Amino acid sequence: MEKKLETRNSTSEGSMSKRIALVFFSLIEVVLGFRFVFKLMGANPSNVFVKGLYDATQFFVGIFEGIFSKATTTGAEATAIFEPATLIAIIVVGLISLGVMKLMSQKTSSEVKRTEVVEDNPDQFKQD
């Protein structure tokens, strides 16, 4: 009796594109988080870095402005702003990234095993 064994492994080809999309969405989430914290802490909007951050994230936040009103607190030196539109943008971008990752996910690997048994003596089962 001869036994043959065949094994094949295959890996997903979409893992690189999935990583790129994950980095892209993570970067958006982090930048929106910075915007939320800077607004909440009353960062100086005339600062070049803060102004650039606000301008870069306005595209994502602008869609959701006006759903809820902003809460403003004036302190001794800074005006803190609680901006619900930024929180909504963070949640929506997170849900979109989750959906995209689910659509891009494939089986990371699949394994196929096949065992074939071949008889050496074909006359063994013949009846006389």
N, C-alpha and C positions, 0 to 999 in steps of 0.2 A: 504494500500500500504506500502510495506516495502522497505527501501532503504539501500543498502550495499555499502560501500566505501572501496576500497583497494588502499593503497599507498606503493610503494617500492622505496627505495633509494639505489643507489650503488655508491661506490667511487672507484677511480682508485687505483690499487695496485702497479703501476709502479712509484709512486711519489718518493720513497726512492732512487731507482736506477737513476732516473732523477736528483735528488739532488746531488748524488755522482758524476755523470758525469759532472754536472755543476761546482762543486767545482774543479774537476780535470782540466777541460779546463780553468777555471778562474785562477787557480794557474799557469798554463803554460803561460797564457797571461801576468800575473803580472811579472813573472820572465823574460819573453822576454822584457817587458817594462823596467825593471831595466837594462837589458843588453844594450838596446838602449840608455838609458839616461847615463849610465856609460861610454859607448864608446864615446858618443857625448860630454861629459864633460871632457874626457881625464883621466879617473880614472887609477890609477897605476896598470898595469896588473900583477905585481909581488906580490901584496897584496893577502893574502890567501883567503879572502872573494871574492874579484873580480875575482881571478883566478878560484875559485870554481864555481862562477856564469857563467863565460865564458865557462868553461868545461861542465857544466850541460846543457847549452843551445846550445852548438855547434851542437848537433844532429838535432835540429829543424832548425837552421840557415844554417848549412852546405849544405843542399839540394839546397838552393837558392843562394849560393855564386857564383859569376861569371856572373850572369845575368846583373848586373850593376856594375860599378867600384866604389870602395870606395873613398870618398873624405876625404883627410887628411889635417889638419891645425896644424902647429907646433907653439906652444906658447912659453912663457918664461920657463915654468916648465912642461907643459903637452902637449901631442899630442892628439888633438881631432879627432875622426874618425866618419864620417857620414857613416853608414853602411846600405845601402838599403836592403840587404838580411834580416836583422832583421825586418824591416818594412814589407817586403813581408811575412815573417814567421808569424808575428802578424796577418796580414790580412787573410792568408790561415788558420791558426789555428782558427781564429774567424769564418770563413765561415764553416769550418768543424764542429765546435761546434754548430753552428746554424742548420746545417743539421741534426746532431745527435739529437738535442733537438726536432726538428720537427718530426723526426721518432719516438722518444720516447713519444711524446705527445699523450695523449688520452683525451677523455672527462673526466673532473675531477669528474663530477657526472651526473647521469641521474635519472630521476624521472618518474615513471610510475603510472598513476592514472587510475583506472577503476571504473566506477559507474554502479551498476546493480540495476534495479528496478524490484521488484517482486510483482505481484498483489495478494491480499489476496483472492479475490472472482473471481475464474476462470469462473463462469457462468455469469458474468456481461456483457460480449459482445456477448452472445448467442442470436440469434433471434428466436422467436417462430413462 
